[in-house]
Amino acid sequence: MFIKQFSKNDCVPIQFMNALRYLYKDELIPYRAIEAIYRNSFDIDGGTSLFGVEHIANLLNVYLTPQIDISICEVKKRFKQLLIRALNYGGITLLIRQFKTYHVLLAYKVLNNKATVFDSATKLKEQTYDIDKLLEKTALMVLFTKENI
């Protein structure tokens, strides 16, 4: 279902597209949403900044309304419940993590305080992480939820 990165720097557009593919299932993704993702990625040398991620999410909120709601939040302890709620109700979440550079993981399932995550840079199979550990190095969350939740 999810696609892998084509280069070491395209995790942001790939994971945004993976999130939309997950939510839209067999439906066509609106063209303006795809255009917003690719036109606004790569705003810094070789990648996408946190500002770029927020800008893309804000544009998608315009183009995908009313079907999908997108929330952006800096990660704090209390936001763990937002992540769990979004995943429990069929949503999906981008986790922008900070190491030497930023990298995006895609969380799409939760069970017993563990999140199932797809990393477009490594394997094409799911990985499971403890939510608290996962959020430790997460700088920003982009929560996608269906409006009918």
C-alpha positions in Angstrom: 0.0 0.0 0.0 2.8 2.5 0.9 5.5 3.6 -1.5 9.2 3.9 -0.7 11.3 7.0 -1.1 13.0 7.6 -4.5 16.0 9.5 -3.0 17.4 10.2 0.5 15.6 13.7 0.5 12.0 13.0 -0.5 10.5 11.6 2.7 8.2 14.6 3.1 6.3 14.4 -0.2 6.4 10.6 -0.3 4.9 10.3 3.3 2.3 13.0 2.6 1.2 11.0 -0.5 1.3 7.8 1.5 -1.0 9.4 4.1 -3.5 10.5 1.3 -3.4 7.1 -0.4 -4.2 5.5 3.0 -7.2 7.8 3.6 -8.6 7.9 0.1 -8.2 4.1 -0.4 -9.6 3.5 -3.9 -10.7 7.0 -4.6 -8.8 9.5 -6.6 -6.8 12.0 -4.6 -7.7 15.6 -5.6 -5.2 17.0 -8.1 -4.7 20.3 -6.2 -3.6 18.3 -3.1 -0.9 16.4 -5.1 0.2 19.7 -6.6 0.4 21.4 -3.2 2.6 18.6 -1.9 5.1 18.6 -4.8 5.3 22.3 -5.4 6.0 23.1 -1.8 8.5 20.3 -0.9 12.2 20.8 -1.1 12.2 24.4 0.2 15.7 24.0 1.7 18.8 22.4 0.3 18.0 18.8 -0.3 14.8 18.5 1.7 11.8 20.1 3.3 11.9 22.3 6.4 9.4 22.2 9.3 8.0 25.4 7.9 7.6 23.6 4.5 5.8 20.7 6.2 3.4 23.1 8.0 2.8 25.1 4.8 1.9 21.9 2.9 -0.4 20.7 5.7 -2.2 24.1 5.7 -2.7 24.0 1.9 -4.1 20.5 2.1 -6.5 21.7 4.8 -7.9 24.0 2.1 -7.9 21.5 -0.8 -9.2 18.5 1.1 -12.0 20.2 3.1 -14.5 18.9 4.2 -13.5 15.2 3.7 -10.2 15.3 5.7 -9.1 17.5 8.6 -5.4 18.1 9.1 -4.0 19.3 12.5 -0.4 20.4 13.1 1.1 20.3 16.6 4.4 20.4 18.2 4.8 17.3 20.3 4.2 17.6 24.0 3.3 14.9 26.5 -0.4 15.7 26.3 -0.5 15.1 22.5 0.0 11.4 22.9 -3.7 11.1 23.4 -4.4 13.0 20.1 -2.2 10.5 18.3 -3.9 7.5 19.8 -7.4 9.0 19.1 -6.6 9.8 15.5 -5.2 6.3 14.8 -8.1 4.5 16.7 -10.6 6.3 14.5 -9.1 5.5 11.1 -6.8 8.5 10.8 -3.1 8.6 10.0 -0.2 10.7 11.4 3.0 12.0 10.1 5.7 12.2 12.7 8.5 14.6 11.8 11.5 13.4 13.9 14.8 15.2 14.5 18.1 13.5 14.3 20.9 15.1 12.4 18.2 16.2 9.9 14.5 15.8 9.9 12.9 12.6 8.8 9.2 11.6 8.5 7.6 8.4 9.8 4.0 7.5 9.0 1.9 6.1 12.0 -1.3 4.3 11.0 -2.3 1.8 13.7 -2.1 1.7 17.5 -2.6 -1.1 20.0 -1.5 -1.4 23.7 0.6 1.8 23.6 2.4 0.7 20.5 2.2 2.4 17.1 2.6 0.7 13.8 4.8 2.8 11.6 6.0 2.9 8.0 9.5 4.4 7.3 9.7 5.2 3.6 13.5 5.2 3.8 14.1 1.7 4.9 11.9 -1.3 4.7 8.6 -1.8 2.9 7.2 -3.6 6.0 5.6 -2.2 9.1 7.5 -1.6 12.3 6.1 -1.3 15.8 7.3 1.2 18.4 6.4 2.2 21.9 4.5 5.5 21.5 6.4 7.2 24.3 9.8 6.3 22.8 8.5 7.2 19.3 7.5 10.7 20.4 10.8 11.4 22.2 12.5 12.7 19.1 9.4 13.9 17.3 9.4 17.6 16.7 6.1 17.9 14.9 2.9 15.8 14.3 0.6 16.2 11.3 -2.7 14.5 12.2 -5.0 13.5 9.3 -8.5 12.6 10.4 -11.7 11.9 8.4 -14.4 14.5 9.1 -17.0 11.8 9.8 -15.2 10.7 13.0 
